[in-house]
Amino acid sequence: MKEKRNTFNLRFFIKKHRVNARGEAPMYLRITVNGKTLDMSIHRYIEPESWNNKTGTATGYTKNVRSINNYLFSVQNTFYEHFKYLRETNKDLEPIDLKNAYLGIEEKGVTILEMYKEHNDNATKLIGVDYTYDTVQRHTTTYRHLEEFMKYQYDIDDIEVSRIDHKFINDLMMYYKIEKRISHNTTIKYLKNLKKIILHAIATGVINRNPYVNIKMKTKKIERDFLTDEELQAIMKKQFTTKRLEQVRDTFVFSCFTGLAHADLKRLTPKNIKIGTDGGMWIKTHRKKTNGVSNIPILPITEKLIEKYKDNPYCIEKEVLLPVLTNQKMNAYLKEIADLCGIEKNLTSHIARHTFATTVTLNNDVPIETVSKMLGHSSINMTKIYARLLDKKVGRDMEHLHDKFDMVI
């Protein structure tokens, strides 16, 4: 399909029925763009008999006639210059666009913070329906970073979406990495959040070009930590003198043997315990992050932990399965636990999920399809991020080949 071209025409005329006390008629300009017209006064007057309606110019050889025609020529040239500029930046021009450009009136377009605020306000109303609280919080953080960036980089409070270009996105990327010291992958996440708003602007006709074209948005592969058998056993067998460390250890271990993320662990209730078709006890829940279904068989160790805390005052009051602290507090105490257990890794609540996927299941011959289902993933590709085989499993899998092949040397 050929690109639509803007048609443009100008015509000067006078309104004879509006002559002033001196018998002069006001002069007007008719702007026609894409078949739409707009009349505007050019604030000049002329005797009707000195006007040639066919040519749209003054007739005669007086100084005043030459002055009027020079003025008309100047107005016409100015309009043509504005037209040439505006047709490069607007898909569908209106006569008002040219009039405003000529008069120096800048119509404020939709700004990025206006669009982003509208998105976040709507998303907030849809928490629990189409959005999770955490997703809305990430967009709120992206909004705040964007606000800070524009003030720092350009000393402005906001910018029209139409003015956001490739350089703006590149500058924002550099700001995240250099000024904010944010990692590459987190930077990409923030840029993707903003891209969602830009794509909405394109879809709604606010802009007609994508400033993200040729912006590389690929994340880097990160090897995430997990606990080995020995490290997990060290934590499980450690005797703690303080109750808070014991409870944090217990909830962490529970996550290691269920694969539940902190947000899902924290909202587990006795109602999530179901009897499965196999007659055993299962945890059946939906992931807070994706709303994906997680069905996990309860192992003896997790059953012991459930029993241990069934009469805990906090659990009874909050009607939850375990006394799970906030993620921030839990991570702080896990660092203390790591030190006490001689573990040099940066122990966090999320390591439990990776430990479940790697050490507890995959390296004990649980098929990746089964692990994926228990983790609540929508595809096995997501599970592969967690899936790493330990050397001991590779060695175990290769044992049957030891005596199968031989040669005389």
N, C-alpha and C positions, 0 to 999 in steps of 0.2 A: 504494500500500500504506500502511495506517495505521501510525503509529509505535507501537511496542510500549510498553505501559504497565506499570510495576512494581506488582504487588499486594503488600499489606502488612497484617499482622495481629499483634496482641499478645494473649497470654493468660497470666494468673498462675495458678499451681496449687501444691499442696503434695505432698510425698512422705511419706505416712503411715507407710510401712514403714521410714523412717529417723529416727524420733523419737529425741530425745536423752534424757539421764538425767532431765530435768525433764518428759518426756512431750510435748515440743514438736516439731512437724514442720517441716522446712526448707521455705522458700518459693522457688519457681522462676518464671522467666519463659520462655515459649515464643515465639520470634520466627519468624514465617513470612513469607518473601519469595519471590514467584513460585513458590509451591508447595513451597519448600524450608524445612525447619525446623531450629531450633537452640535447645537448652535451656541456660539459664544461671542460676546461683544469684544471688539478690539479697541474700544474707547476712542474712536475717531469719528468725525462728522464730515459730510460733504454735500454740496448742493446736488440735488437729484439730476439736474441737467448735465452735470459734469461727470456722471457715472455711466460706464458702459457695462450693462448687465451681462452681455454675452462674454466679454473677456474678463470680467471681474476686476476691472482696473478703472482708474480715473482717466478722463480724456482731457486733452488740452496741453498747452505749453507753458502754463504759468509756473512760478516757483512753488506754489502750494500744491499743484497737481504732481510735480516731480517729487516733492517731499512725501506726499501720500503714497505714490507708487513705490518709492524707495522703501518706505516703511512696510508696505504689503510684501515686497520682495524679501525683506529681512524676516518678517514673521513666517513666511512660507518656508524659507531656508531653515529657520530654527525648528519648525515642526518636522521637517524631513530628517533633520539630525536626530531628534528625539525618537522618531519612528525607527530609524536604522538601529539605534541602540536598544530600544525596547523590544523589538522583534527578536533580538538575540537572547533576551532574558525571559520572555513571556511566550507561552505556547499559544494563547488566544488573547489578542489585544482587544481592548474596548476603547471607544472614543474618549472616555473619561480619563484613561491612562495617559493619553497624549495631552489633554487639557491640563491635568495636574502636573505633568512634567514641565510643560511650558510655563505654568504659573509658579513653579517651584514648590508645589504642594506635594509632600511625601506622605503617601498613604502607608501607615504602619502595617506591615504584614504580620502574619501569625509568627510568634516567637517560639523558640525551642523550649524555653522553660514553661510557657503557657501550655504548650502541647503535652509536655512531660507531666506537669501538675495535673492536668485533666486525666491523663492515663493513670497516674498514681491514685487520684481520688476515686476513680471508677474501680480500680483494682482493689482498693481498701474495702469498698462496699461488697466486693465479690470474694472476700476471704472466706474460705470454707466451701466455696462453690466452684469457682474457676481458678482461684489463686490460693496459695498458702501464705501464712503470715511471713515466713522467711523470704519468700519470693518478693513480696511487697517491700520488705525491709531492704532487700538488695537494690530494688529500683529507687527507693528513697535515698540510699547511700549514693547511687549513681547520679541522681539529681543534685545532691549536695556537692559532690566532686565537680560536676559540670559547672555549677554556680561559682565555685571557688576558682576553677580554671579560667573562666572568662574574665574574672576580676584580676587574676594574677597575670594572665597572658596579654589581654587587650585593654584592661581597665574599663570594662563595660559590665553592666548588670545583666544584660540579656542580649540576644541576637535573633534577627529574623531567620526562620528556617531556610528561606531562599538564599541567604548569604553564607550558609554552611557549605564549605567546599572541601576538596581533597586535602588542602593544606590545614584546614581547621582540624580534621580528624587526625592527621599526622601530628600536629602540635599537641593535641590532647593525649595521644599515645605517648609522646615524649614526656609530657607533664607527669603522667602516671608513673612512668619508669624512673625518671630522674628526680623530679621534685618530691613526689610522694613516696618514692622507693617501694613501689608496688611491683610484685613479681609479674613476669610475662603472662602467665596463664590467667592471673586475676585481672590484669589489664585487659586481656582479650574478653573476659566475661563482662567487664564494665562497658567496653566498646560494643559488644553484642546487645547489651541492654539498651544503649542509645540507638543502635541500628534499628531496633524494633520501632522506635518512635519515628525515625526517618522513613522507614518503609510505610508506616501509617500515613505520614505526610504525603508520600507519593500516591498511595492508594486513594486518598481523599482529594487529590488535586491541588494541595497546597504548594507542592513543588513538582517539577517534571524531570528531574535528574537525580541520580543517586551519587552522593559524594563518597560513598564507600567503594565505588568501582576502583579496582586495583589496590585496595587496602588488604594486606595479608592478615587473615584472622585465624591462622592455624596455631593451636596450642602445642606446647612441647610435652613430650612424654616424660612423666615423672615416676620414678620408682618409689612407691610408698612403703613405709616401714610396716613390719608385722612382727609378732613375737614368735620365736622358735619354740619347740617343745620344752626345751630346758628353761627358757625365760618364763614361759607361761606356768610351768610347774613351780618355779621359784616364787612367783607371786601368789600362787594358790596355797603354797605350804607355809608362807611367811606368817608368823604370829605378830600381831600388832598390839601395842599397849594402849592405843587411843581408839575410841569407838568410831570416830569420823573416818579414819583411815581404813578401818575394817569394812565399814559400809561402802566406801568408795571402791575398795578392792572387790567386794562382793558384786556390786553392780557392774563393774568392769568385766569381771569373769563371766557374769551372766551374759553380757553382750558378746564375749568371745565364743560362747557356746550356742548362741542364737543368731548372731550376725545382725542384730538390731542396732540401728543408728541411735545416737543419744536422744534425739527428739522423739523417736518411737518408743524407746525404752522408758522414757520419763512419763509417757501417758498410758502405759500398760495398766490394765485393771483386771481384777479377777474374772470379769466377763469375757476377757480375751482367751481364757483357758477353756478349751473345748475337747470333747471326746471325739477322736477321729474314727474313720471307718475301720481302722485296724484295731480299735479298742483301746489305743493308747491316748495319752494326754498330748494335746497340741496347743501351740500359741497361734491364734488366727487374728490377724490385724491388717490394717491398711497403712502403707507408708505415708507419713505426713508430707514428705517432699514431693512424691509423684502420685500418691493415692493408689500405687500398685499393691496388689494383694501379697501378703507374706504369710505363708503357712509353714510352721516350723515344729517338728516333733520335739517334745520335751525330753532331754536326756536326764539320767539320774542326778548329775551334778546341778542342773538347773532346777530340778524338782526339789532338791535339798534346800536350795537358796529361797525358793518360793515358800517352802515350809518354815524356814528360819525367820522370815519377816511377816508371816501372816498375822501375828499379834503385835507388830510394831505400831506404836501410837501414831506416828506420822502416816503410815500406810492406811491405818484405819480411818483417820481423820480425812485424808485426801482421797480415800477409796482407790488407792493405787497398789500395784503389786510389789514395788520396791521403793526404798527411800532414795530416789535419784536427785542429786544436787543439780544446780545449773551447770551448763557446759563449762563456763569459765571457772567456777569453783572446782569442778571435778578435774579439769586439766591441771589446775594448780596443785591439787592433792596428788594426782598421778605422778607428777614430777618428783614429789617427796617419796612416793612409793617406789619409784624407779631407783632413786638413790639408795633407799634402804635395802633393796633387793639386788643391788649391784648391776643394774641394767643401764647401759650408757645411751640407749635410744631416747629420743624425745617422745616420751609416752603421752599419748592423748586418747581421748575417748574413741576417736575414729579408728585408731589402730586396732581396736577390738574387732571391728567389722572386717578388716583386712586379715586379722589373725583367724577369724572364723572361716573365711573363704580359702585361705592358703594352708595354714598349719592344721586346723581342726578337720576340714572336709576334703579339699582336693588332694592333699598329700596323704590322706587316708583312704584314697580310692573312691571317694564319693564323686559320681559323674558331674561334669560342669553344668549339664542341663538341670540336675537336681539342685545344685548350689544356686544357680541363677533363679530358680523358682523360689527358694527359701529367702534369697536376698530381696525378692520383690522386683527384679529387673524385668523390663519389657523385652529385652533381647539378650542373647548370650554375648554379643559384642560388648555390652556394658559390663558383664561379669569378667571378661578377659582383662579388664583393667586391674582387677583384684587377683587374677589367677597367675600365680608363679609356682613352679614346681621346685621343691628343695632338692639338693643333691642326693640326699638319702633315698628319696622316692625314685629318682632317676636310676640310682644304683640298684635299688630293689627291683625295678622293672627290667633291668638288664641282666639280672642274675641268671635267668634261664638260658642265656646265650653263652655262659662261661664254658660249658663243656660241649657245646654243640659244634663248634668249629675248631679245627686243629690242623696243624701242618707239620711236616717233618723238616727240621732245620739242621 
